[in-house]
Amino acid sequence: MSSILDMIGGMAANSNQSNLEREHLLAELAQITTMERGTLTEEYRERPTPDGKGTLRKGPYYKHQCWENGRNRSRRVPGEEVPLLRSDLEAGERFDRLVEALASLAIAEGRQNRASQALQTQAPGAKKNSPTKSSRKGTAKPKRSSRKSPRVSPRKGPKN
């Protein structure tokens, strides 16, 4: 019985630690004021030179793509907007990582709570996962291979 109490006490300490982690993650989430989803790509275009002896590389041109309402949204981005958009995209990735960490904490805490509840409701001295089985002495089913089926010859012709 003392081992169960020790485990419950350890879970309480873990709960306090997870609460501190949760508060830290929530504080980090609160610092994110702007964010964006998607990707930013840089494109260049090549054109022949006026004299036709080479190519000119024009660009960079920036394109922001993201999924909205089940569709791919794509738009051109002016060069002066790129640094702020990159910052917002990084904030969006950080947001996703923080939310994933919060979900992991909540899942782990739920599993711990269910495990401690199962330990508390378990009867002392009972084995874990040991259902009682009824005795089936003398009522065993014969195996298929031990049964002999009568041989029936196939019929030939119509029935009289």
N, C-alpha and C positions, 0 to 999 in steps of 0.2 A: 504494500500500500504506500510506503514511503517513496518508492520509485515513481509512482504515478504523481504524487504531490511534487516531487522534484521536477518531473517533466512539465507539469502545469506551471510551476514557478519559472522554469526556463522559457516557456512560451510567453509568459507575461513580460519577461525581459526583452524577448524578441519583438513583442508587440510595441513596447516603448521605443525600441530602436527603429521599427518600421514607421512609427508615428513621426519620429524626428526626420527620417528620410522623406516621408510624404510631405511634411511641412517645407523642407528644403526644396523639393521638386516644385511644389506649388508656388513658392516664392520666386523660383526661376521662371516659371510660366507667367507670373504676373509682370515680369520685366519685359516680356515680348509685347510690344504695342502695335507693331505693324509686321505683316508677313505676306508671303506670296507662295503659291504652289506652281510647280511646273519646272520647265528647263529654259535656259537661255542659250541660244546658239549664235555663233559668229559665222557669217558667210562672206565669201569674196566672189567677185564676178570677174571673169577675164574677157577682154575685148581686143580685137586686133588694133594695132597702132595705125594711125592715119596713113603712114607710108606702106603698111601691109607687111613689114619685115619682122614683126614681133607681136607680142601681146602686152596689154596693160592690165594690171590687176587693180580692180576698184573695190573699195570696201574699207573697213569691215561694215557689213550690214548686220543688224542684230534682230533676232526673232525670238519671241517668247511664246512657248506653247504650254498649254495646260488643259486638263479635262474639266469641263463644267457642264452640268446637266446631261451627262452621258455622251457628250460630244467633245471632240478635240477643238480647242479654241487656239487660234494662231494669230499673232499680230506683230507688226514691225515695231521696233523700239528705237526712238532717237538716241544717238550716242550720249547725249548729256543725261539721259535718264538711266543709263546702264549701271553706274555704281550703286545707286539707291536700290534698283531692282535686284542686283546681286546680293545686297545686304538683306533685303526682304526674303529672297529665296533661301538664304542661309538660315534666317530666323524661322522659316517654315520647316526646314529640315530639323532644326533644333527642337521646335515644338513637337514634331512627330516623335523624336527620340524621348523627350520628357513624358509625353503621354504614354508611350510604350513602357517606360520605367514605372509610371504610376499604375498601369494595368498589371504589370508583373508583381508589384507590391500587394495590390488588392487580391490577386489570385493566390499568392503565397499565404497571405493572412487568412483568406477563406479556407484554404486547405488545412492550415494549422488549427483554426477554430473547429472545423469538422472533426479533425483527429483528436483534439482534446475532449470534445463532447463525446466521441465514441469511447474514449478511455474512461470517462467519468460514468457512463451508463453501462459499461461492461461489468458483468458479475465477477466478484473476486474469485480467482482460481479457474475461471472459464478459459478455455483455449480460444484463440482468435480464429475466426472463420471455421468453426467446427460444428456443422449442423448435425442434429441427431438423425441417425438412420434407422429405419425400421428393419427388423430381422426378417429375412426372406428364406429361412431354412426350409428346404424341402419343396420350395415353390419355384425353383429356377426353371427358366424357359429352356427347352432343348435347343441346341444349336442347329442351324439350318443344315449343316453338313451331316448331322447324325440322323435326321429324318429321312426316311426312304419314301420316295413318291412312287406310286404305282405306274408302271410303264403302260402307256396307252398307244396302241398302234394307230396310225392315221387311217381314216376310212377311205375306201375306194368306191367310187360310184355313187349313184343316188340311193337314198334310204327307201326301203320298201314299206 
